[in-house]
Amino acid sequence: MNAYKMTDITNTMRIHIKRGMRNGLLFLLLGLNAAVPVYATSWVDLPAEDVISRASIVVEGTYDFSKRRGEPKMMWVGYDFKVSKVYRGDVATSLVAGIDGFDTGWADEYQRENGKFLLFLEKVEQVRYPTPIAGPNGMIQIKNGKVQHHDEKEGEAFQAFIDSAAHIMPKQSTGVTGDAGYLWWIAAPLVLIVFLFFLIYRFRRTRS
């Protein structure tokens, strides 16, 4: 067997070995993907009384998913929430409320079917806007004034809350909500400082 044939055989073996290694790696990756599924955020179901008692704000209305408000914090994403009824808290017609990023799809679809949400909100560290208690636990689905819940007993508890709790109409929004409100509180002292320096400068000019 001459040198040329030996070289051809060697090159052919190398090609087959590379192909075998590549196919084996792809098979391994596919197997890992099948064995390790990706899960959305998992929340433990809370009793209705815990959700109701923990909430510092309770409002009914709909999310406006057309524009995200600010950068996501952990699993939370902020959106404007258009308030139609206020059961607890000092709330305007619109506030920025959080939602688990994995819940935006089904929540948007539910609202397109004329559904509303009764939100039980609380403040979470490192998040500027209030968030639903334990994710979907604090997002109670409402249609035509009636609670829709997968657990009949829990649904009755939330319905009893709606029927018994007095609600008020939200205050007229000032137009400064969410991140814009925080920016205003930061900018206002800076504007005041600049104005004071300007007055001092003018005073010294008049003295000289």
N, C-alpha and C positions, 0 to 999 in steps of 0.2 A: 504494500500500500504506500503510495507516494506521499510527499509532504503536503501537496495541495488537497488530497482527499482527507488527510488527517485534520487539516485546518477547517475544512467544510464541516466535518463531523463535530469538531469542537465548538464551532460557532452555532451549529444547530442545537447542540446540547445546552449551550448558554441561553439561547432564546427560549427553549422549552422550560428551563429552570426559572428564568425570570417571569415567564407567563404563569407558571405554577405558583410562585411566591405571590405574585400580584393577585391571582384568583383566590388563593388561600386567605390573603389579608382582607379582601373584599367580603369573602364568606364570613370571616370572623367578625368584621364590623357589622354586617347585617344581622348576625346572630346576637351580638351585644345589643343592637337597637331593638330587636324583638324581645329580648329578655329583660331590658330595663326601660319600661315605658316612661314617658314624661307626664307628670301629674300637674294639674292646676292647683291653686291654693286650696288646702283642705281646712275646713272649719268644723268644729264640734258643735252640734246642735245645743242651743241653750234654752231653758224653759222660758216661756213668755214672761213670767213675773220677773225674772232676772233682767231680761232685755228692757222691760218697761221701767224698772226701778233704777237701772244704771244710766238711762238716757238723760242728758242735760238739755237736749233739744229734740222735740218731736214735731215733725211737719209732714204735710201731705202735698204731693205735687209730682212733677216730672223733671227728669234730667234733660239738659240741653247738650247732646253729644256732638254738636257741630264744631265745638272748639274746646280743646283742652286748656285748663287754667293752670299755668305754672308747670314745673318739672315734676314727674312722678317721685313719690317718696316711699321707699320700700315697695310694697305691693299696691299702694294707693295712688289713684289718679284723680285729680280734681276737675270737676265740671260745674257749671252753673246749674242750680236747681231752682226751678220756677215754683214758688210756694203758693198754694191755693188756700191752705188751712194751717193754722198754728195751734198745736195742743200744749206745747211747753217751750219756753224760751222767748227771748226778745229777738224777733226775726223780721226782716224786711221781705218784700215780694220776691227777692232773688238773693240766694246765698251760694257760696262755693261749698260744695259737699264732696267728700271723697267717695270712691267706689273701688273695689278690688278690680284691677285691670282685667282679670279673667271673667268678670261678670258683665262687662260692658255689652258684649254681643247679645246675650239673652235678654238683658234689661232693655236695650234699644228695641229689640224685636217685640217685647211685651208692650212697650209704650206705643208702638206702631199699631197695635191691636186695641188701642184706646184704654190701655191699662195705666194705672198710677201707682205710686209708691208711698207708703207710710214709713218715713225714715225715723229710726231711733238712733240719734247721733250722740257721740261723745268725743272729747278731745284726746288725741294720742300724742305722746312725746315725739318731737321732731317733725310733726306734720302740722302745717299752719291752719288747715281747714278741718272742721269736724268730720268724723267718719262713722259709717254705720257700725253698730256694735257687733263684733264678730262677723264682719262681712255680711253675707246674705241673711243672717239672723236678725239684723236690724233693718232689712229691706222687705217690708211686708207688702205683698201685692194686693192692690185694690181695684175692683171694677164695679162701677155703679154703686159705690158706697159700701160694698161687701168685701170682706176679707177672703182671699183665696190662699189657702195654706195646705201643704201636703199632709199635715197632722190635724185631724179634726178637732181634738181637744185644744191644741195650741191656737188654732184658728179661732175657736170660740172665745178664748181669753183675749186675743187681740181685738175681736169684734166687740167684746164687752167694754174694752177700754175706749174704743171709738164712740160707742153708744152712751157711755156714762161721762166721759171727760168733756168739759166745756172747751170749745175751740173759738178762736178769734180770727179775724182777717189779718193778714200780714201788713206791716207798715209799708208805706211807700218807700221804694228803694232810693237811696241818695245817689246811686250811680257809682259809688266807690265801694267795691266788694273785693273779697279774696286778696290776691297779691297786690292789686292796685291800692287797697286800703293800707296795707303794710308799707308800701312805698311812700304813700302820703305821710305817714307818721314819721318816716325816716327823713323825708325831704323838708318837712315843715320846720324842724329845728335848724337845719342848715340855712334855709332862707332867712330865718330870724337872725342868725349869727351874721350873715352877710349884710343884712340891713343895719345891724348895730355897728359893724365896722364902718359902713358907709356914713352913718351919723357921726361917729367919732372923727372920721376923716374930714367931714364938712366942718365940724366944730373947730378942729385944729387949724384948718385953712382960714376960717374967719378970725381966729385969734392972732394969726401971724400977719 
